[in-house]
């Protein structure tokens, strides 16, 4: 009896360990909510504190050179007043695990600009940012009347083509991305950069964000 009970317990433990990863609905409103909470945290706790608390361990940012965010942030003191920002639109991958948001920011001195943030769900399903960048503008972008969100399609193309699958990662790493939402951040030798986000439509990739930042003179 004792041996059988031991086997049952081992079997139950194996089932728990083998349970599939959490699945999430591709919900743009949850990304908008994460951005709003991110901004609120910056106003309450300090700008760089908020960035550090919401960043993934592998997150990157540009200052203007590309840096590992958490390593850079731990050396920074919060400014007296934080920049304020608000999202305009969010794009989410088919599997609901990756997202991109973009919108406007305003500094305490009145300067305006835009931002783009790439978000990824952690093992508990919380959104963490993995790339953040932006640039100053002479005039703020028009603010939409309503916040909007779009979800990448899961459908294959007319010829059966689909986004290329990533190789499966081992261990307790998160499942590979479905690649219905992909992004790149290319830095030029002169310090300029281009951040691009593309979304799978079922037949091709549509460019939904294409930010170009000139090198600082």
Secondary structure, 3 states (H helix, E strand, C coil): CHHHHHHHHHHHHHHHHCCCCCCCCCCHHHHHHHHHHHHHHHHHHCHHHHHHHHEEEEEEEECCCEEEHHHHHCCCCCCCCCCEEEEEEEEECCCCCEEEEEEEEECCCCCEEEEEEEEEECCCCCEEEEEEEEEEECCCCCCCCCCEEEECCCCCCCCCCCCCCCCCCCCCCCCCCCCCEEEEEEECCCCCEEEEEEEECCCCEEEEEEEEECCCC
